[in-house]
Amino acid sequence: MSEAAPLDGELSRLAELHGVATSYSPSPDRTVAASATAVIAALGALGVDASGPEAVRTALADRERDLAERLLPPTVVHWTGAGEIALGLPAGTRLELRTEDGERRDDVRDLPLGVHLLTATAPDGRTARTRLVVAPDRLPTPATRSYGLLVQLYSLLSRRSWGMGDLGDLADLADWAARTAGAGFVQVNPLHAAVPGAPTDPSPYRPSSRRFPDPVHLRLESVPEYTAVDSFAERAERLRSAVLDKGALIDRDAVWELKREALETVAAAALTPARQAEYDAFLVEQGEALEDHATWYALAEKYGSDWHRWPQALQDPRSPETARARAELGDRVAFHSRLAWLTDTQLIAAQRTAREAGMPVGIVHDLAVGVHPQGADAWAQRDVFAAGMSVGAPPDAFNARGQDWGLPPWRPDRLAASGHAPFRRLLRALFRYAGALRIDHVMGLFRLWWVPEGRPPTEGTYVRYDAEAMLALLALEAGRAGAVVIGEDLGTVEPGVRETLQRRGVLGTSVLWFERDWEGDGRPLLPDRWRADCLATATTHDLPPTAARLTGEHVELRDRLGLLTRPLEVERAEAAADTAEWLALLTRLGLLAASDAGDEEAEIRAVHRFLLRTPARMTGVWLPDAIGDRRPQNLPGTWDQYPNWRLPIADAEGRPVTLEELTGSGRVRALLEVFQDRTGP
């Protein structure tokens, strides 16, 4: 079925040649035409004038001519094991290749892995330069089956952390989980640097920068230059006690205010010669990217966190005025550079602790789908982002109005022209300390839904990316790091995407309650029919904890917040029927004793026994599930109606639970015993 009229033929052809979709399919039996407004706006954001028939005609002729005359695309991918590199060049074309290591060659045979620069000169004088990406056929995959814990780090408070979970807590959790419970990994939320402000956006999925981590996660006592001061300790205790003992929400801003004050003293302390050498090496390795990052934070302190409101000249990271401001604010630039290094060292230490404790994977980090439009990355890489556009999702069965995530998208043409350098640098930075990487909305490697500024999400359109090049770079960098990659591929996925990701070794994400035979009878999918190449879980940070789903409390919560679109009785009945069907299957498979019906802890253990029956390479336990927490960490569709991203882990009664209590809990131990000696090959 098709909805809305198709676009003009020439406009459609122009859009196609620039990777802009003119329709989309919210379901296999429906095709919806994109609005002309969205298509024209997307083309405009790509530097293509499609404002009228004559402009479209001119732009189309230019594009067709450029493609016809082009010797090579901006990026060429060669997968190892794929035979000779086929470039499709005219006979007699002369090649000159400079490898990633600087070696010069005149052919493209037997190339090492890497991103090489290829120059082609045709007999008619035409020349082209392209990045030639030579990548392994597949990404690394786990050598053995393993299970691990999933946790939002800020929610994991110990009796040592300063009001929110920190990297010391992460290392302690990983060490305990590996040595005591045989876990193979710990997955955390994105730890990217946040946009400063009052209040700070608490969502870890709208960061200022994805390239650098947030120093709010530092364990101050683990910084050699930190000198404990009673006033810091007393204030840290008050922040911690407010959450753990008095039921307050996590106050990230208050935590950062205290840590920043403490870090000012740290930054003023001299480094030992050995640490100075390490820091100097970090500065050289990170180069201009770190300088830009630290400069943005220094300028934000002076002019505010929205760079669009800075003096005009400072909105350009390469302007002479910005260079002068960087010099004038040298002390602050140095401060933020030092913080990036300190955080990097603790992230590396956490991964080292996890591996030394016996984890085959270690820490699984999360890559957000985009960045905040006001933040450091959007400023430093402004030429690579599409102006006037935001990433979101089209209308579907779950959200008739679509979604606008408020994240500026990368321009695929600028990415391609740079050899996808921003993406590669981002991956390399994260793989410094990640045993595995979860990519949020992994479908974004293929296409993203662009929403024009000021328009509703329903008036957006898909824009395509060079997925082959991005997957090749992902395989290259993950292979060099020996890291696993997990793609969050929940929801509507374009045909062929999951198959492509699986072929290249990217694991998918399978959540129990969504795994049904949608193409058959709609019943729960039996464990042997699950895919093997996935991370299998019972829930996620955006979904109800398992205890809430079993009791139906998630429906009551949505009703209290006015989020239900149908009568409460209908929603209750449907949720209860869904849960009952799953519990009946667990009983039929012998995973839940009939006498345990209604026993919440037994039912949660049965759910995880089911996950172990699947062939999934990785199985995740949402840590709040282990203690009976009822509250989702994030409730989509809410903003200030619900405390998203600010809840500590709590027990079934809503009492905050410390890391020390979690590791000593009989309920937690009973659940994790389900996995003992059950996750081998």
Buried (B, 14 or more C-beta within 10 A) or exposed (E): EEEEEEBBEBBBBBBEBBBBBBBBBBEEEEBBBBBBEBBBBBBBBBEBBBEEEEBBBBBBEEBEEEEEEEBBBBBBBBBBEEEEBEBEBEEEBEBBBBBBEEEEBEEBEEBEBBBBBBBBBBEEEEEBEBBBBBBBEBBBBBEEBBBBBBBBBBBBBBEBBBBBBBBBBBBBBBBBBBEEBBBBBBBBBBBBBBBBBEEBBBBBBBBBBBBBBBBBBBBBBBBEBBEEEEEBBEBBEBBBEBBBEEEBEBBBBBBBBBBBEBBEBBBEEEBEEEBEEBBEEBBEEBEEBBBBBBBBBBBBBEBBBBBEEBEEEBBBBEBEEBEEBBEEBEEBBBBBBBBBBBBBBBBBBBBBBBBEBBBBBBBBBBBBBBBBBBBBBBBBBBEBBBEBBBBBBBBBEEBEEBBBBBBBBBBBBBBBBBBBBBBBBBBBBBBBBBBBBBBBBBBBBBBBBBBBEEBEBBBBBBBBBBBBBBBBBBBBBBBBBEBBBBBBBBEBBBEEBBEBBBEBBBBBBBBBBEBBEEEEEEEBBBBEEBBBBBBBBBBBBBBBBBBBBBBBBBBBBBBEEEBBEEEEEEBBEEBEEBBEBBBEBBBEBEBBEEEBEEEBBBBBBBBBBBBBBBBBBBBBBBBBBBBBBBBBBBBEEBEEEBBBBBBBBBBBEEBBBBBBBBBEBEBBBBBBEBBEEBBEE
